[in-house]
Amino acid sequence: MFFKSLSMALATTALVGLSAPAFAEEPNFDATATAAPAAVAKYGLAQDLYAMGVEMKDALMVVTAAKIASGVQMTDVEREKETQTSEVTEEEDTADSPTDVATMLATAKELAADDETMMAMIEDIEAESARGRIGGASRTLSRLPAGAVDVWKIPFYGQSYAEVGIAGDGDAPLSAVVTDEYGNRVGCARSYDTIYCNFVPVRNGYFFVTVANNGRKRNSYYLLTN
């Protein structure tokens, strides 16, 4: 698994006040169910590889990230959320959304220099259309101010594999907690600027995704679901 363990840093009151009643219920998800990671996991992997490739100045790694990202079809959707603001003084941010395929390819060209093999790979990715893309994944962009918290309410079908991901723009550290309607927490993982959760709901129900911006700059992130 390419994600590392996530150490959660959200205040308990944010979850209790916005996403869970005062009584305990059995979790609405099967903690033992497994399935192969799908579109959301692949998109998160692409973001991680890109960040690592830029840090290492590795053209092949950046090209690979672009190829993975280009194979994931994302549909922009509107979702229900509440936002808790904060009094944190914001610093100027630089990015306005997570890295897209065009930016990845532009970076790859810079790193590839005169490498003909790399340039040919980049041209192949640019020429590809939506063929072979993984469908069924959705994204919603949120521009979360420094110190603020988003709480999303997401419906999932019972007995169906569910994926939730957070892909940030790199300007500020994000943390996230996913719970069912009773406040039972779903296990998630993190690597670089992405957070990933997968589970199988026992029955139809709502899940709450609480995302906190723990930095001093705005973070424009995607909430991703399958």
C-alpha positions as a LaTeX table, in Angstrom:
\begin{tabular}{lrrr}
\hline
Residue & $x$ (\AA) & $y$ (\AA) & $z$ (\AA) \\
\hline
Met1 & 0.00 & 0.00 & 0.00 \\
Phe2 & 1.51 & 3.28 & $-1.06$ \\
Phe3 & $-0.08$ & 5.33 & 1.68 \\
Lys4 & 1.43 & 5.69 & 5.15 \\
Ser5 & $-0.51$ & 5.75 & 8.41 \\
Leu6 & $-2.32$ & 9.00 & 9.18 \\
Ser7 & $-2.10$ & 10.58 & 12.61 \\
Met8 & $-5.35$ & 12.52 & 13.04 \\
Ala9 & $-5.20$ & 16.05 & 14.49 \\
Leu10 & $-8.80$ & 17.31 & 14.50 \\
Ala11 & $-10.54$ & 18.49 & 17.65 \\
Thr12 & $-13.15$ & 16.07 & 18.97 \\
Thr13 & $-15.70$ & 18.83 & 19.37 \\
Ala14 & $-15.76$ & 19.48 & 15.63 \\
Leu15 & $-16.84$ & 15.91 & 15.00 \\
Val16 & $-19.27$ & 15.59 & 17.88 \\
Gly17 & $-20.98$ & 18.90 & 17.19 \\
Leu18 & $-21.37$ & 18.46 & 13.45 \\
Ser19 & $-21.41$ & 14.78 & 12.59 \\
Ala20 & $-22.51$ & 12.50 & 15.42 \\
Pro21 & $-25.38$ & 12.11 & 17.90 \\
Ala22 & $-24.76$ & 11.65 & 21.60 \\
Phe23 & $-25.43$ & 7.88 & 21.65 \\
Ala24 & $-23.31$ & 5.03 & 20.27 \\
Glu25 & $-24.41$ & 2.69 & 17.48 \\
Glu26 & $-22.75$ & $-0.18$ & 15.65 \\
Pro27 & $-20.54$ & 1.07 & 12.80 \\
Asn28 & $-22.19$ & 1.32 & 9.40 \\
Phe29 & $-19.16$ & $-0.14$ & 7.67 \\
Asp30 & $-17.41$ & $-3.48$ & 7.47 \\
Ala31 & $-13.90$ & $-3.03$ & 8.80 \\
Thr32 & $-12.81$ & $-6.44$ & 7.44 \\
Ala33 & $-14.05$ & $-6.02$ & 3.85 \\
Thr34 & $-11.40$ & $-5.53$ & 1.17 \\
Ala35 & $-11.39$ & $-4.50$ & $-2.48$ \\
Ala36 & $-8.84$ & $-3.37$ & $-5.02$ \\
Pro37 & $-8.13$ & 0.38 & $-4.86$ \\
Ala38 & $-9.85$ & 2.14 & $-7.76$ \\
Ala39 & $-9.99$ & 5.63 & $-9.30$ \\
Val40 & $-9.60$ & 7.71 & $-6.13$ \\
Ala41 & $-6.57$ & 5.69 & $-4.99$ \\
Lys42 & $-4.95$ & 5.99 & $-8.41$ \\
Tyr43 & $-5.47$ & 9.76 & $-8.48$ \\
Gly44 & $-3.89$ & 10.05 & $-5.03$ \\
Leu45 & $-0.95$ & 7.91 & $-6.16$ \\
Ala46 & $-0.43$ & 10.24 & $-9.13$ \\
Gln47 & $-0.31$ & 13.28 & $-6.83$ \\
Asp48 & 2.19 & 11.55 & $-4.53$ \\
Leu49 & 4.44 & 10.46 & $-7.39$ \\
Tyr50 & 4.40 & 13.96 & $-8.86$ \\
Ala51 & 5.40 & 15.55 & $-5.54$ \\
Met52 & 8.21 & 13.03 & $-5.12$ \\
Gly53 & 9.34 & 13.44 & $-8.71$ \\
Val54 & 9.54 & 17.23 & $-8.39$ \\
Glu55 & 11.49 & 16.91 & $-5.14$ \\
Met56 & 13.92 & 14.43 & $-6.70$ \\
Lys57 & 13.96 & 16.18 & $-10.11$ \\
Asp58 & 13.09 & 12.81 & $-11.66$ \\
Ala59 & 11.50 & 13.21 & $-15.11$ \\
Leu60 & 10.42 & 9.56 & $-15.35$ \\
Met61 & 8.58 & 9.73 & $-12.04$ \\
Val62 & 6.76 & 12.90 & $-13.10$ \\
Val63 & 5.84 & 11.36 & $-16.48$ \\
Thr64 & 4.52 & 8.26 & $-14.70$ \\
Ala65 & 2.42 & 10.46 & $-12.41$ \\
Ala66 & 0.97 & 12.26 & $-15.43$ \\
Lys67 & 0.14 & 8.98 & $-17.15$ \\
Ile68 & $-1.68$ & 7.66 & $-14.08$ \\
Ala69 & $-3.59$ & 10.92 & $-13.58$ \\
Ser70 & $-4.56$ & 11.11 & $-17.26$ \\
Gly71 & $-6.16$ & 7.68 & $-16.96$ \\
Val72 & $-8.60$ & 8.74 & $-14.24$ \\
Gln73 & $-11.84$ & 10.38 & $-15.37$ \\
Met74 & $-13.07$ & 12.89 & $-12.78$ \\
Thr75 & $-16.52$ & 14.49 & $-12.84$ \\
Asp76 & $-17.04$ & 17.83 & $-11.07$ \\
Val77 & $-20.04$ & 17.71 & $-8.71$ \\
Glu78 & $-21.60$ & 19.91 & $-6.02$ \\
Arg79 & $-21.83$ & 18.55 & $-2.48$ \\
Glu80 & $-23.33$ & 19.56 & 0.84 \\
Lys81 & $-20.89$ & 20.95 & 3.41 \\
Glu82 & $-20.54$ & 23.25 & 6.41 \\
Thr83 & $-17.45$ & 25.36 & 7.04 \\
Gln84 & $-16.15$ & 26.54 & 10.41 \\
Thr85 & $-13.98$ & 29.62 & 9.97 \\
Ser86 & $-11.14$ & 30.69 & 12.24 \\
Glu87 & $-9.29$ & 33.81 & 13.36 \\
Val88 & $-5.94$ & 32.62 & 11.96 \\
Thr89 & $-4.16$ & 35.35 & 9.99 \\
Glu90 & $-3.67$ & 34.00 & 6.50 \\
Glu91 & $-0.43$ & 34.21 & 4.57 \\
Glu92 & $-0.42$ & 34.56 & 0.79 \\
Asp93 & $-0.90$ & 31.21 & $-0.98$ \\
Thr94 & 0.51 & 30.23 & $-4.37$ \\
Ala95 & $-1.60$ & 27.33 & $-5.70$ \\
Asp96 & $-5.29$ & 27.49 & $-6.51$ \\
Ser97 & $-5.99$ & 23.77 & $-7.06$ \\
Pro98 & $-4.24$ & 20.39 & $-6.93$ \\
Thr99 & $-1.78$ & 19.69 & $-9.74$ \\
Asp100 & $-3.45$ & 18.75 & $-13.04$ \\
Val101 & $-2.13$ & 16.63 & $-15.91$ \\
Ala102 & $-1.13$ & 19.65 & $-18.03$ \\
Thr103 & 1.05 & 20.99 & $-15.21$ \\
Met104 & 2.58 & 17.56 & $-14.65$ \\
Leu105 & 3.49 & 17.29 & $-18.33$ \\
Ala106 & 4.93 & 20.81 & $-18.42$ \\
Thr107 & 7.13 & 19.95 & $-15.44$ \\
Ala108 & 8.15 & 16.68 & $-17.09$ \\
Lys109 & 9.27 & 18.56 & $-20.22$ \\
Glu110 & 11.47 & 20.85 & $-18.14$ \\
Leu111 & 13.07 & 17.93 & $-16.32$ \\
Ala112 & 13.43 & 15.80 & $-19.45$ \\
Ala113 & 15.50 & 18.46 & $-21.27$ \\
Asp114 & 16.75 & 16.83 & $-24.50$ \\
Asp115 & 15.93 & 13.24 & $-23.54$ \\
Glu116 & 14.19 & 11.96 & $-26.70$ \\
Thr117 & 12.71 & 8.92 & $-24.97$ \\
Met118 & 11.13 & 11.04 & $-22.26$ \\
Met119 & 9.80 & 13.54 & $-24.79$ \\
Ala120 & 8.23 & 10.73 & $-26.81$ \\
Met121 & 6.48 & 9.42 & $-23.69$ \\
Ile122 & 5.18 & 12.91 & $-22.92$ \\
Glu123 & 3.86 & 13.31 & $-26.46$ \\
Asp124 & 2.06 & 9.95 & $-26.22$ \\
Ile125 & 0.28 & 11.05 & $-23.04$ \\
Glu126 & $-0.67$ & 14.39 & $-24.60$ \\
Ala127 & $-2.13$ & 12.59 & $-27.62$ \\
Glu128 & $-4.27$ & 10.22 & $-25.59$ \\
Ser129 & $-7.98$ & 10.94 & $-25.24$ \\
Ala130 & $-10.33$ & 9.49 & $-22.63$ \\
Arg131 & $-9.64$ & 5.93 & $-23.81$ \\
Gly132 & $-9.00$ & 3.56 & $-20.95$ \\
Arg133 & $-9.96$ & 6.03 & $-18.26$ \\
Ile134 & $-11.46$ & 4.72 & $-15.05$ \\
Gly135 & $-15.00$ & 6.04 & $-14.66$ \\
Gly136 & $-17.23$ & 6.66 & $-11.69$ \\
Ala137 & $-15.04$ & 9.08 & $-9.73$ \\
Ser138 & $-16.23$ & 12.54 & $-8.66$ \\
Arg139 & $-14.46$ & 15.61 & $-7.32$ \\
Thr140 & $-15.44$ & 18.83 & $-5.58$ \\
Leu141 & $-13.06$ & 21.76 & $-5.18$ \\
Ser142 & $-12.95$ & 23.56 & $-1.83$ \\
Arg143 & $-10.76$ & 26.57 & $-1.09$ \\
Leu144 & $-10.30$ & 26.13 & 2.65 \\
Pro145 & $-8.93$ & 29.16 & 4.56 \\
Ala146 & $-6.12$ & 28.80 & 7.09 \\
Gly147 & $-7.34$ & 27.30 & 10.36 \\
Ala148 & $-10.82$ & 26.53 & 8.97 \\
Val149 & $-12.70$ & 23.22 & 8.91 \\
Asp150 & $-14.99$ & 21.74 & 6.23 \\
Val151 & $-17.57$ & 19.08 & 7.10 \\
Trp152 & $-19.00$ & 17.19 & 4.12 \\
Lys153 & $-22.07$ & 14.94 & 4.16 \\
Ile154 & $-21.67$ & 12.14 & 1.59 \\
Pro155 & $-24.18$ & 9.34 & 0.84 \\
Phe156 & $-22.90$ & 5.84 & 0.05 \\
Tyr157 & $-24.73$ & 2.66 & $-0.94$ \\
Gly158 & $-24.63$ & $-0.33$ & 1.38 \\
Gln159 & $-22.60$ & $-3.40$ & 0.39 \\
Ser160 & $-20.71$ & $-1.36$ & $-2.23$ \\
Tyr161 & $-17.03$ & $-0.45$ & $-2.20$ \\
Ala162 & $-16.55$ & 3.19 & $-1.18$ \\
Glu163 & $-13.51$ & 5.44 & $-1.65$ \\
Val164 & $-12.90$ & 8.89 & $-0.18$ \\
Gly165 & $-9.83$ & 10.96 & $-0.96$ \\
Ile166 & $-8.43$ & 14.42 & $-0.23$ \\
Ala167 & $-5.91$ & 15.90 & $-2.67$ \\
Gly168 & $-4.49$ & 19.25 & $-1.59$ \\
Asp169 & $-2.60$ & 21.96 & $-3.45$ \\
Gly170 & 0.48 & 21.75 & $-1.24$ \\
Asp171 & 0.17 & 25.20 & 0.33 \\
Ala172 & $-0.83$ & 24.06 & 3.83 \\
Pro173 & $-1.09$ & 20.78 & 5.80 \\
Leu174 & $-4.50$ & 19.13 & 5.81 \\
Ser175 & $-5.93$ & 16.49 & 8.14 \\
Ala176 & $-9.18$ & 14.57 & 7.77 \\
Val177 & $-11.55$ & 12.34 & 9.72 \\
Val178 & $-14.24$ & 10.16 & 8.11 \\
Thr179 & $-17.13$ & 8.89 & 10.26 \\
Asp180 & $-20.47$ & 7.20 & 9.74 \\
Glu181 & $-23.72$ & 8.85 & 10.85 \\
Tyr182 & $-23.13$ & 7.59 & 14.42 \\
Gly183 & $-19.66$ & 9.06 & 14.76 \\
Asn184 & $-17.78$ & 5.77 & 14.26 \\
Arg185 & $-14.45$ & 6.57 & 12.62 \\
Val186 & $-13.30$ & 4.96 & 9.38 \\
Gly187 & $-9.59$ & 4.22 & 9.10 \\
Cys188 & $-7.73$ & 6.46 & 6.64 \\
Ala189 & $-4.15$ & 6.77 & 5.42 \\
Arg190 & $-1.96$ & 9.63 & 4.28 \\
Ser191 & 1.05 & 10.32 & 2.10 \\
Tyr192 & 2.43 & 13.70 & 1.04 \\
Asp193 & $-0.55$ & 15.98 & 0.35 \\
Thr194 & $-3.18$ & 13.23 & $-0.07$ \\
Ile195 & $-5.49$ & 11.42 & 2.31 \\
Tyr196 & $-7.24$ & 8.17 & 1.36 \\
Cys197 & $-10.01$ & 6.03 & 2.91 \\
Asn198 & $-11.74$ & 2.91 & 1.58 \\
Phe199 & $-14.51$ & 0.89 & 3.20 \\
Val200 & $-17.73$ & $-1.02$ & 2.54 \\
Pro201 & $-20.92$ & 0.39 & 4.17 \\
Val202 & $-23.17$ & $-2.22$ & 5.71 \\
Arg203 & $-26.27$ & $-0.36$ & 4.50 \\
Asn204 & $-27.21$ & 2.85 & 2.69 \\
Gly205 & $-26.24$ & 5.85 & 4.77 \\
Tyr206 & $-24.45$ & 9.16 & 5.12 \\
Phe207 & $-20.80$ & 9.54 & 5.99 \\
Phe208 & $-19.17$ & 12.73 & 7.25 \\
Val209 & $-15.77$ & 13.89 & 6.00 \\
Thr210 & $-14.19$ & 16.54 & 8.25 \\
Val211 & $-11.21$ & 18.32 & 6.68 \\
Ala212 & $-9.06$ & 20.77 & 8.65 \\
Asn213 & $-6.51$ & 23.24 & 7.31 \\
Asn214 & $-3.75$ & 23.16 & 9.92 \\
Gly215 & $-1.54$ & 25.73 & 8.22 \\
Arg216 & $-1.37$ & 29.49 & 7.75 \\
Lys217 & $-2.19$ & 29.53 & 4.03 \\
Arg218 & $-5.35$ & 28.67 & 2.13 \\
Asn219 & $-5.40$ & 25.13 & 0.73 \\
Ser220 & $-7.49$ & 24.52 & $-2.40$ \\
Tyr221 & $-8.18$ & 20.79 & $-2.28$ \\
Tyr222 & $-10.33$ & 18.22 & $-4.05$ \\
Leu223 & $-12.74$ & 16.01 & $-2.15$ \\
Leu224 & $-12.77$ & 12.80 & $-4.20$ \\
Thr225 & $-15.22$ & 9.89 & $-4.11$ \\
Asn226 & $-15.94$ & 6.91 & $-6.32$ \\
\hline
\end{tabular}
